[in-house]
Amino acid sequence: MKELVESIAKALVDHPNEVQVRAVEGEQVTVLELRVHPEDLGKVIGRQGRTAKSMRTLLGAAGMKLKKRFTLEILE
């Protein structure tokens, strides 16, 4: 799942070498923390959060297949 978020983010940004994804395992949910270059933050979030919402939807759908819950946090 970490690789999915990383590949999507790298396709969106101007500085793909600065994309970092960290998985924090919890009891019920896995939190994926996404860090990008400050200039690319808007590209990952998108207009009115549409791109970020789409990435979260993909995580939810893929998580259902794996029977796990994932959340995405975009960090500055």
HELIX and SHEET records of a PDB file:
HELIX    1   1 LYS A    2  LEU A   12  1                                  11    
HELIX    2   2 PRO A   16  GLU A   18  5                                   3    
HELIX    3   3 PRO A   38  ASP A   40  5                                   3    
HELIX    4   4 LEU A   41  ILE A   45  1                                   5    
HELIX    5   5 ARG A   47  GLY A   49  5                                   3    
HELIX    6   6 ARG A   50  LEU A   66  1                                  17    
SHEET    1   A 3 GLN A  20  GLU A  25  0                                        
SHEET    2   A 3 VAL A  29  ARG A  35 -1                                        
SHEET    3   A 3 ARG A  69  LEU A  75  1                                        
END                                                                             
